[in-house]
Amino acid sequence: MEKLQPPRGTSDLLPQEMATQRYIFDTARAISQRYGFEEMATPIFEFTEVFARPLGETSDVVAKETYSFTDRGGAGLTLRPEGTAGVVRALISGGLTQNLPQKFFYGGAMFRYERPQKGRMRQFHQIGVELLGVSGAVGDAEMITLGALILAELGVAEQCTLHINTLGDGESRLAYRQALVDYLKPLRKKLSADSQRRLEANPLRILDSKDAGDRALLAEAPRLETYLNAESKAHFDSVLKFLDAEGVKYQINPHLVRGLDYYTHTSFEFITEALGAQGTLLAGGRYDGLAGMLGGADVAGVGWAAGVERLAMLIKAPSAPTVDVMLIGLSDELLVRLFPLGAELRRVGLRVELGYTHNLGKQLKRADRINATHAVILGDDEARRDGAILRDMESGAQEEVALKDLATKLRAKKS
């Protein structure tokens, strides 16, 4: 029988990997709470239209990358490829638009069918935040400074550069879109296949093309900033003033775009060179048109998401937790006498492991391997005296302690 493996593009999260992801999640959640964000979760799958309507049937995500299926009741469902659409759907269906602003933190698995590579999986995990109901530039700046603080707390901020751009409001984008199409149409045959397709469906995404030929053609293309109206310029200038006030360093990148129509104004990414081509760690922007596109009232929105697997590749993995005490009985009957001690110690917060066999040498080696600080050893001689050996696993020092006093003694060592 062929050796079983997880499906392509997925991976098991064994204890060390799980501990690293949990550390990232817990750090991000704790810092988000300082900013007033509350944790929430959406279903792992949604009605397909939740993603297809705002992303567009012809977008790369919907056309090529979603895991979509029809359930037994005939409903079209899709595993979530990203978090924002589901959060905004929850805002609408939960009747929360009457009580704005709303501030959400979330984390969990996302799914995209794409070619697996370093830092890019078919089942991957994200953390994200969404600020809904705030249209001012302060909202954009708050999202960026929150992301910067999380990256700093995780120890990766020095490896990142913040790239930022403005997409302008709807009026500015429409004017620029037309100018870009007018420039590229005569050059259509020179564009890559992907960019030729995007020219009709999503021309702004061509600005983000990695194809060398496309990049050369774009060198002389109209620049978006020349089509910004006064309101769009003022919004972006205000965002930058907030960032300057906080001392957040940034690099203005005119090629940083979000091609979908509901994105407006600020777009940003924290990018690292430490991961090769998959260098974006955290990305987001303003999406004031999304709620309306999903059938709700117009609600301003801004947020970001970060890839947990990519962050995990950069951070120092947390140390394995120490075990406070390992209980070793040299027979089943002796282990029975120690068993209640384990329950008592766990109730007061100590981490306790059991020696599952009665070979003392092997169990002491295991105690070392699992980083136990102490071992309690009960043999026949100690049992006859109603005592047990308490061993310090680091120094090797040991003493006999009355069974009735062990819990108090171990609690004192823990404190």
C-alpha positions in Angstrom: 0.0 0.0 0.0 1.3 3.4 -1.0 2.4 5.5 2.0 -0.5 7.8 3.0 0.2 11.6 2.7 -2.0 14.6 3.3 -3.6 16.0 0.1 -1.3 18.2 -2.1 -1.2 21.7 -0.8 -2.1 20.8 2.7 0.0 19.9 5.7 -0.4 18.4 9.2 0.1 20.8 12.1 2.1 18.7 14.5 2.6 20.0 18.0 5.6 22.3 17.3 3.9 23.8 14.1 0.7 24.1 16.0 2.4 25.9 18.9 3.9 28.4 16.5 0.6 29.1 14.7 -1.1 29.4 18.1 1.6 31.9 19.2 1.0 34.0 16.1 -2.8 33.9 16.5 -2.7 34.7 20.2 -0.3 37.6 19.8 -2.3 39.1 17.0 -5.6 38.7 19.0 -4.1 40.2 22.1 -2.8 43.3 20.3 -6.0 43.7 18.3 -7.9 43.8 21.6 -5.8 46.7 22.7 -7.2 48.6 19.7 -10.8 47.6 20.6 -11.2 44.7 18.1 -13.4 41.8 19.2 -12.9 38.3 17.9 -15.5 36.7 15.7 -15.7 33.8 13.2 -17.6 33.1 10.0 -18.4 29.6 8.5 -15.6 27.9 6.6 -18.0 27.7 3.6 -20.5 30.3 2.4 -23.0 30.5 -0.4 -20.9 30.9 -3.6 -22.4 34.3 -4.4 -20.8 35.8 -1.3 -17.5 35.5 -3.0 -18.6 35.4 -6.7 -20.6 38.6 -6.5 -17.9 41.0 -5.2 -14.9 39.1 -6.7 -16.5 38.7 -10.1 -17.2 35.5 -12.0 -14.1 36.2 -14.2 -11.7 37.0 -11.5 -8.7 34.7 -11.0 -9.9 33.7 -7.6 -13.4 32.7 -8.6 -12.6 31.3 -12.1 -9.5 29.3 -11.1 -9.0 29.0 -7.4 -12.1 28.4 -5.4 -13.2 25.1 -4.0 -16.9 25.2 -5.0 -19.5 22.4 -4.8 -23.2 21.8 -4.8 -24.6 20.3 -1.6 -27.3 17.7 -1.4 -30.0 20.3 -1.3 -28.8 21.9 -4.5 -27.2 25.0 -2.9 -23.9 26.3 -4.4 -21.3 26.5 -1.7 -17.7 27.6 -1.7 -14.9 27.1 0.9 -13.8 30.6 1.9 -10.8 31.8 -0.2 -10.5 34.9 2.0 -12.1 36.4 5.1 -13.4 39.9 4.3 -16.4 39.0 2.2 -17.7 36.6 4.9 -17.2 39.2 7.7 -19.1 41.9 5.7 -21.9 39.3 5.0 -22.1 38.7 8.7 -22.4 42.4 9.3 -25.4 42.6 7.0 -27.1 39.3 7.9 -26.6 40.0 11.6 -28.2 43.4 11.5 -25.1 45.1 12.7 -25.2 48.0 10.3 -27.4 50.0 12.7 -24.7 50.0 15.3 -21.5 51.2 13.7 -18.5 51.2 13.9 -17.9 47.5 14.2 -14.4 46.2 14.8 -13.6 42.5 14.2 -10.6 40.2 14.6 -10.6 36.7 13.1 -8.3 33.9 12.2 -8.7 30.5 10.6 -8.3 28.3 7.5 -8.8 29.6 3.9 -8.8 27.5 0.7 -7.5 28.2 -2.8 -6.8 25.8 -5.6 -3.4 27.0 -6.8 0.1 25.6 -7.4 1.6 24.9 -4.0 5.0 26.5 -3.3 7.0 27.9 -0.5 4.7 30.0 1.6 1.6 29.2 -0.5 -0.7 26.3 0.3 -4.1 25.2 -0.9 -5.3 25.1 2.7 -3.7 28.0 4.5 -4.4 30.1 7.6 -4.9 33.8 8.0 -5.4 36.4 10.7 -7.3 39.5 9.8 -9.0 42.6 11.1 -11.9 44.6 9.7 -13.0 48.1 10.7 -16.5 48.8 9.4 -18.3 52.1 9.5 -15.3 54.5 9.5 -14.7 56.4 6.3 -12.0 58.8 7.5 -8.3 58.4 6.9 -7.8 57.7 10.6 -9.3 54.3 10.0 -6.8 53.4 7.3 -3.9 54.6 9.5 -5.2 52.7 12.5 -5.3 49.5 10.5 -1.7 50.0 9.3 -0.3 50.9 12.8 -2.1 47.8 14.2 -0.5 45.6 11.6 2.9 47.2 12.2 2.7 46.6 16.0 1.7 42.9 15.5 4.7 42.4 13.2 7.0 44.1 15.7 5.7 42.0 18.6 6.3 38.9 16.5 9.9 40.1 15.8 9.6 40.4 12.0 9.0 44.1 11.6 12.7 44.8 10.8 12.5 42.4 7.9 9.5 44.2 6.3 8.9 47.3 4.3 5.5 49.0 4.2 4.4 49.7 0.7 1.4 52.0 0.3 -0.6 53.6 -2.5 -3.9 55.3 -3.1 -6.5 54.0 -5.6 -8.6 57.1 -5.3 -12.4 57.2 -5.0 -14.8 55.8 -7.6 -14.7 58.8 -9.8 -10.9 58.9 -9.9 -10.6 55.2 -10.5 -13.1 55.4 -13.4 -11.2 58.2 -15.1 -7.9 56.4 -14.7 -9.2 53.0 -15.8 -10.3 54.6 -19.1 -7.0 56.3 -19.6 -5.1 53.0 -18.9 -7.4 51.0 -21.3 -6.9 53.7 -24.0 -3.1 53.4 -23.6 -2.9 49.6 -23.6 -5.4 48.7 -26.3 -3.0 49.5 -29.2 -0.4 47.4 -27.4 -2.7 44.5 -26.7 -0.8 41.9 -28.8 2.4 42.7 -26.8 0.8 42.0 -23.5 1.0 38.6 -21.7 -2.0 36.3 -22.0 -3.2 37.1 -18.5 -2.9 40.8 -19.1 -4.8 40.5 -22.4 -7.7 38.9 -20.5 -7.5 41.4 -17.7 -7.6 44.3 -20.2 -11.3 43.6 -20.7 -12.3 42.3 -17.3 -10.0 44.0 -14.8 -7.5 46.4 -16.4 -6.1 47.8 -13.1 -4.7 44.3 -12.2 -2.3 44.7 -15.2 -0.4 47.2 -13.1 0.5 44.4 -10.7 1.8 42.1 -13.5 5.1 40.3 -12.8 5.7 39.6 -16.6 8.8 41.4 -17.8 7.2 42.4 -21.1 4.2 43.9 -19.3 6.5 45.8 -16.9 8.3 47.3 -19.9 5.1 48.4 -21.5 3.8 49.9 -18.3 6.8 52.1 -17.9 5.2 54.8 -20.1 1.6 54.2 -19.0 -0.5 56.9 -17.4 0.0 57.2 -13.7 -3.0 57.0 -11.4 -1.9 59.9 -9.2 -2.5 62.3 -12.1 -6.2 61.3 -12.2 -6.9 61.8 -8.5 -9.5 64.3 -7.6 -9.0 66.7 -4.7 -10.9 64.5 -2.2 -8.8 61.5 -3.0 -5.6 63.4 -2.7 -6.7 64.9 0.7 -7.6 61.4 2.0 -4.2 59.9 1.1 -2.3 62.9 2.4 -4.2 62.6 5.7 -3.3 58.9 6.0 0.4 59.7 5.5 0.2 62.4 8.2 -1.2 59.9 10.7 1.6 57.5 9.8 4.2 60.2 10.1 2.8 61.2 13.5 3.3 57.6 14.7 6.7 57.3 13.1 5.7 54.5 10.8 8.1 54.3 7.8 6.6 53.6 4.4 7.4 53.5 0.7 4.8 54.8 -1.8 4.4 52.2 -4.5 2.3 53.4 -7.5 2.0 49.8 -8.8 0.3 48.5 -5.7 -3.3 48.0 -6.7 -6.5 46.2 -5.8 -8.2 45.6 -9.1 -11.8 45.0 -7.9 -14.3 47.8 -8.1 -15.2 47.9 -4.4 -11.7 48.9 -3.4 -11.1 52.6 -2.9 -8.4 54.9 -1.5 -5.6 53.3 0.5 -3.9 50.0 -0.4 -1.0 48.7 1.5 1.3 45.7 2.0 4.1 44.7 4.4 6.7 43.0 2.2 9.8 41.0 3.0 12.6 39.8 0.9 13.3 36.9 3.2 10.8 34.6 1.5 11.6 35.0 -2.1 8.7 35.5 -4.5 6.1 35.1 -1.8 7.2 38.2 0.0 3.9 39.7 1.1 3.3 39.1 4.8 0.3 41.3 5.5 -1.9 43.1 3.0 -5.0 45.2 3.1 -6.9 48.3 2.1 -10.1 50.2 2.0 -13.2 48.6 0.5 -16.1 51.1 0.9 -18.1 49.5 -1.9 -18.2 45.9 -0.7 -21.3 46.0 1.6 -23.4 47.5 -1.1 -22.2 45.0 -3.6 -23.4 42.2 -1.3 -26.8 43.7 -1.1 -26.5 45.7 2.1 -26.4 49.4 2.8 -23.3 51.4 1.9 -20.8 50.9 4.8 -17.3 52.1 4.7 -14.7 49.4 5.4 -11.0 48.9 5.8 -8.9 45.9 6.9 -6.1 43.5 6.3 -5.2 39.9 6.4 -1.8 38.2 7.1 -0.6 34.7 6.1 0.1 32.6 9.2 2.3 30.1 7.4 4.5 32.9 6.0 4.8 34.5 9.4 5.7 31.2 10.9 8.7 30.9 8.5 10.2 34.1 9.9 9.5 34.0 13.6 11.5 32.3 16.3 9.4 29.3 17.3 8.2 29.4 20.9 9.9 27.1 23.4 8.2 23.8 24.2 6.2 24.2 27.4 7.8 22.7 30.5 6.2 19.9 32.4 6.1 20.6 36.2 6.2 17.1 37.4 6.3 13.5 36.0 4.8 10.8 38.3 6.6 7.5 38.1 5.3 4.4 39.9 7.4 1.3 39.8 4.3 -0.9 39.5 0.7 -0.5 38.6 -0.3 -0.6 42.3 2.2 2.2 43.1 1.1 4.3 40.1 -2.5 3.9 41.5 -1.3 5.6 44.7 0.2 8.5 42.7 -2.7 8.9 40.4 -4.8 11.2 42.7 -1.8 13.5 43.2 -1.8 14.2 39.4 -5.4 15.3 39.5 -4.8 17.5 42.6 -1.9 19.2 41.0 -3.6 19.8 37.6 -6.6 21.4 39.5 -4.2 24.1 40.8 -2.7 24.7 37.4 0.4 22.5 37.2 1.3 20.4 34.2 1.6 16.8 35.1 2.7 13.8 33.0 2.5 10.1 34.0 5.2 7.4 33.5 3.3 4.8 31.5 5.7 2.0 32.2 7.7 1.0 35.2 11.2 1.0 33.9 12.8 3.8 36.0 15.7 4.5 33.6 13.5 4.8 30.5 11.0 7.0 32.3 13.7 9.4 33.6 15.0 9.7 30.1 11.5 10.5 28.9 11.2 13.1 31.7 14.3 14.8 30.3 12.9 14.7 26.8 9.6 16.4 27.7 11.4 19.1 29.8 10.0 17.9 33.1 11.4 20.0 36.0 10.7 17.4 38.7 9.9 13.7 39.0 8.1 11.9 41.7 9.2 8.3 42.0 7.3 5.8 44.1 8.9 2.4 44.9 8.0 -0.3 47.4 10.4 1.0 50.1 9.0 4.6 49.9 5.4 3.3 49.8 5.9 1.4 53.0 6.9 4.7 54.7 4.0 6.6 53.0 6.6 8.7 51.1 8.0 9.2 47.6 11.3 10.5 46.1 11.1 14.0 44.7 13.8 14.5 42.1 15.0 17.8 40.6 15.6 16.9 37.0 18.0 19.7 36.3 20.4 19.2 39.3 19.7 15.6 40.0 19.2 16.3 43.7 16.5 14.3 45.3 14.8 13.9 48.7 12.1 11.7 50.2 8.9 13.6 50.9 5.7 12.3 52.7 3.0 11.6 50.2 0.6 13.9 52.0 3.1 16.8 51.7 4.0 16.4 48.0 1.2 18.6 46.6 2.2 21.5 48.9 5.9 21.0 48.2 5.4 21.0 44.4 3.1 24.0 44.5 5.7 26.0 46.4 8.4 25.1 43.8 6.1 26.2 41.0 5.4 29.6 42.6 
